[in-house]
Amino acid sequence: MAGRAPLRLAGAVVAWLLAVTALGAGAAGAGHAAMVNVLDVDYVRGQYEKGRKLTAIDLRSAEEFRKGHLPGAQSLPMDELTARFAEVPRHDLVVLYCDCARSEVEVAYWFLRRQGWRNLSVLDPGFTAWGQRGYPVER
């Protein structure tokens, strides 16, 4: 039972972020302003190979991050996002990822957009696909 408490907390944070996102969705307007910038794992891998400056933000738990993450990734667990969002770089390309439903990582995307970030993208389909393709993982 104790192991479920962090999941309930993370779920509560995601629910809160979804509610806040829903309230602000009307302000985003219609059309392209409401679209999420999604990048395929193959494209992101290509950016690493080209030496493009990017920051991967791992939204999984710190424990999952320690097991393996994208090269140079920064750990920022979803349940800490509202307290630590200022740690996300405002320059270069920022790629958000996790091993969750895309709708959950999009919550983080829209939260950061409302805070003024414009250099964001979402890795799709996520960390598992990265590893399944045999792309480099740091531990």
KEKE-3310 file (N, C-alpha, C; in steps of 0.2 Angstrom, whole numbers, plus 5000, padded with zeros to 4 digits):
npx = (5004:5010:5018:5009:5005:5014:5010:4996:4998:5005:4995:4985:4991:4992:4979:4975:4983:4977:4964:4967:4973:4962:4954:4961:4961:4952:4957:4968:4963:4958:4963:4980:4986:4982:4989:5000:5018:5025:5038:5045:5053:5064:5067:5071:5083:5090:5093:5101:5112:5116:5122:5114:5109:5100:5088:5083:5069:5065:5050:5047:5047:5060:5067:5064:5071:5085:5087:5088:5089:5087:5101:5110:5099:5087:5081:5064:5052:5035:5026:5033:5033:5026:5032:5045:5047:5054:5066:5067:5075:5075:5079:5086:5081:5068:5064:5051:5047:5041:5035:5021:5004:5001:4993:4995:5009:5007:5000:5010:5017:5007:5006:5018:5019:5009:5016:5025:5035:5041:5049:5046:5043:5036:5041:5037:5033:5038:5049:5050:5049:5061:5071:5068:5072:5085:5092:5104:5106:5107:5114)
npy = (4994:5006:5009:5014:5027:5037:5036:5040:5053:5058:5056:5065:5077:5077:5077:5089:5098:5095:5100:5114:5116:5114:5125:5135:5133:5139:5151:5149:5148:5144:5133:5133:5137:5129:5117:5104:5103:5090:5078:5064:5050:5045:5057:5065:5058:5059:5073:5073:5066:5075:5085:5095:5107:5103:5100:5087:5083:5073:5067:5057:5047:5050:5038:5030:5038:5036:5023:5024:5035:5048:5054:5066:5071:5079:5077:5079:5076:5073:5075:5086:5096:5109:5115:5116:5121:5132:5127:5123:5125:5140:5142:5136:5119:5111:5095:5086:5071:5055:5040:5038:5041:5050:5061:5065:5069:5080:5088:5093:5100:5110:5117:5123:5131:5140:5147:5154:5147:5144:5135:5122:5104:5088:5071:5058:5041:5040:5036:5022:5018:5024:5017:5004:5005:5004:5015:5027:5026:5034:5030)
npz = (5000:5004:4993:4984:4987:4981:4968:4969:4973:4962:4952:4957:4955:4941:4938:4944:4936:4923:4925:4927:4914:4906:4910:4905:4892:4883:4881:4873:4860:4844:4831:4825:4837:4847:4846:4850:4849:4843:4843:4834:4840:4831:4824:4835:4839:4828:4829:4840:4834:4825:4833:4838:4850:4863:4876:4886:4895:4908:4914:4922:4937:4949:4953:4941:4932:4936:4932:4919:4905:4892:4884:4893:4899:4910:4926:4930:4939:4936:4947:4953:4945:4946:4956:4952:4940:4935:4932:4919:4904:4895:4882:4867:4861:4870:4875:4881:4890:4895:4902:4899:4896:4881:4883:4896:4897:4889:4897:4905:4895:4891:4903:4905:4894:4897:4907:4900:4891:4875:4868:4867:4865:4863:4866:4856:4853:4867:4881:4881:4868:4863:4869:4864:4851:4852:4854:4862:4880:4895:4911)
capx = (5000:5014:5020:5004:5004:5017:5005:4990:5000:5006:4988:4982:4995:4990:4972:4975:4985:4972:4959:4970:4973:4955:4951:4965:4961:4948:4962:4973:4960:4957:4968:4987:4988:4981:4992:5006:5023:5027:5043:5046:5060:5069:5069:5075:5089:5094:5095:5107:5118:5119:5125:5110:5108:5093:5087:5077:5066:5062:5045:5046:5050:5068:5069:5065:5077:5091:5087:5090:5086:5090:5108:5110:5092:5087:5075:5059:5046:5028:5023:5037:5033:5023:5037:5052:5046:5059:5073:5067:5078:5070:5083:5087:5075:5066:5060:5048:5045:5039:5032:5014:4999:5003:4989:4998:5014:5004:4998:5016:5018:5003:5007:5024:5017:5006:5021:5029:5039:5039:5054:5044:5041:5035:5044:5032:5029:5040:5055:5051:5051:5068:5075:5066:5075:5092:5096:5108:5102:5112:5112)
capy = (5000:5012:5011:5017:5034:5042:5036:5044:5060:5060:5056:5071:5082:5077:5079:5096:5101:5094:5105:5120:5116:5114:5131:5140:5130:5143:5157:5147:5150:5139:5132:5130:5139:5124:5111:5102:5102:5083:5075:5057:5048:5045:5064:5067:5054:5063:5079:5071:5064:5082:5089:5100:5108:5101:5098:5082:5084:5067:5068:5051:5047:5050:5031:5028:5042:5033:5017:5025:5041:5050:5057:5073:5073:5082:5074:5084:5072:5076:5078:5091:5101:5115:5118:5116:5122:5137:5124:5121:5130:5144:5143:5129:5115:5107:5089:5083:5064:5051:5033:5039:5043:5057:5067:5067:5074:5086:5093:5097:5105:5116:5121:5127:5136:5145:5150:5158:5144:5143:5131:5115:5099:5082:5065:5053:5039:5041:5033:5015:5017:5026:5011:4998:5006:5003:5022:5027:5028:5035:5028)
capz = (5000:5004:4986:4980:4989:4976:4962:4970:4973:4955:4949:4959:4952:4934:4938:4945:4930:4918:4927:4925:4907:4904:4912:4901:4885:4879:4880:4868:4854:4839:4826:4827:4844:4852:4844:4853:4845:4844:4839:4834:4843:4826:4823:4841:4839:4822:4832:4844:4830:4822:4838:4840:4857:4866:4883:4887:4902:4910:4918:4926:4944:4950:4952:4934:4929:4938:4929:4912:4903:4886:4885:4895:4901:4916:4929:4933:4940:4935:4953:4956:4940:4948:4961:4949:4932:4933:4930:4912:4900:4890:4876:4863:4860:4876:4873:4887:4889:4900:4899:4901:4890:4878:4886:4903:4895:4886:4903:4907:4890:4892:4910:4904:4889:4901:4911:4895:4887:4868:4865:4870:4861:4866:4862:4855:4858:4873:4882:4880:4861:4862:4871:4860:4845:4853:4855:4868:4886:4901:4918)
cpx = (5004:5017:5015:5003:5008:5013:4999:4992:5001:4999:4985:4985:4992:4983:4971:4977:4981:4966:4961:4970:4967:4952:4955:4964:4957:4953:4966:4970:4960:4963:4975:4989:4987:4984:4999:5012:5026:5032:5044:5053:5065:5071:5073:5082:5093:5097:5102:5113:5121:5122:5121:5109:5101:5093:5081:5075:5062:5057:5043:5049:5058:5070:5069:5070:5083:5092:5089:5086:5090:5096:5107:5103:5092:5080:5071:5053:5040:5026:5027:5037:5031:5028:5043:5052:5051:5065:5073:5070:5073:5074:5084:5080:5074:5062:5057:5046:5044:5037:5025:5010:5001:4999:4992:5004:5012:5002:5004:5017:5014:5004:5013:5023:5013:5010:5026:5034:5037:5043:5052:5042:5040:5037:5038:5034:5031:5047:5056:5052:5058:5072:5074:5070:5083:5096:5099:5104:5108:5109:5116)
cpy = (5006:5014:5014:5025:5039:5042:5040:5051:5062:5061:5063:5077:5083:5079:5087:5100:5101:5099:5112:5121:5117:5122:5136:5138:5135:5149:5155:5148:5143:5138:5130:5132:5133:5117:5110:5101:5095:5081:5068:5055:5047:5052:5066:5064:5058:5070:5078:5070:5071:5086:5095:5101:5107:5099:5093:5083:5077:5068:5062:5052:5047:5043:5029:5031:5038:5026:5018:5031:5043:5054:5064:5075:5075:5079:5079:5080:5076:5079:5084:5097:5108:5119:5120:5119:5128:5134:5122:5127:5134:5145:5136:5125:5111:5101:5086:5076:5061:5044:5033:5040:5050:5063:5069:5071:5080:5091:5097:5102:5111:5120:5125:5132:5142:5149:5154:5154:5143:5138:5124:5110:5093:5076:5060:5047:5039:5037:5026:5014:5019:5020:5005:4999:5005:5010:5023:5029:5029:5032:5031)
cpz = (5000:4997:4982:4981:4984:4970:4963:4970:4966:4951:4951:4956:4945:4934:4939:4939:4924:4919:4925:4918:4904:4905:4907:4894:4880:4877:4874:4861:4850:4834:4828:4834:4849:4850:4848:4848:4847:4840:4840:4837:4838:4825:4829:4841:4833:4825:4836:4840:4826:4827:4840:4848:4859:4873:4884:4894:4903:4915:4923:4933:4944:4950:4945:4930:4930:4934:4922:4909:4896:4888:4887:4898:4908:4919:4932:4934:4939:4941:4956:4951:4942:4953:4958:4942:4930:4931:4923:4908:4896:4883:4873:4863:4867:4874:4880:4885:4895:4897:4902:4895:4888:4881:4893:4901:4892:4891:4905:4902:4890:4898:4908:4899:4892:4905:4906:4891:4880:4865:4866:4864:4866:4862:4862:4851:4865:4874:4881:4872:4859:4864:4866:4853:4846:4854:4862:4874:4891:4907:4923)
residu = (MET:ALA:GLY:ARG:ALA:PRO:LEU:ARG:LEU:ALA:GLY:ALA:VAL:VAL:ALA:TRP:LEU:LEU:ALA:VAL:THR:ALA:LEU:GLY:ALA:GLY:ALA:ALA:GLY:ALA:GLY:HIS:ALA:ALA:MET:VAL:ASN:VAL:LEU:ASP:VAL:ASP:TYR:VAL:ARG:GLY:GLN:TYR:GLU:LYS:GLY:ARG:LYS:LEU:THR:ALA:ILE:ASP:LEU:ARG:SER:ALA:GLU:GLU:PHE:ARG:LYS:GLY:HIS:LEU:PRO:GLY:ALA:GLN:SER:LEU:PRO:MET:ASP:GLU:LEU:THR:ALA:ARG:PHE:ALA:GLU:VAL:PRO:ARG:HIS:ASP:LEU:VAL:VAL:LEU:TYR:CYS:ASP:CYS:ALA:ARG:SER:GLU:VAL:GLU:VAL:ALA:TYR:TRP:PHE:LEU:ARG:ARG:GLN:GLY:TRP:ARG:ASN:LEU:SER:VAL:LEU:ASP:PRO:GLY:PHE:THR:ALA:TRP:GLY:GLN:ARG:GLY:TYR:PRO:VAL:GLU:ARG)
# end
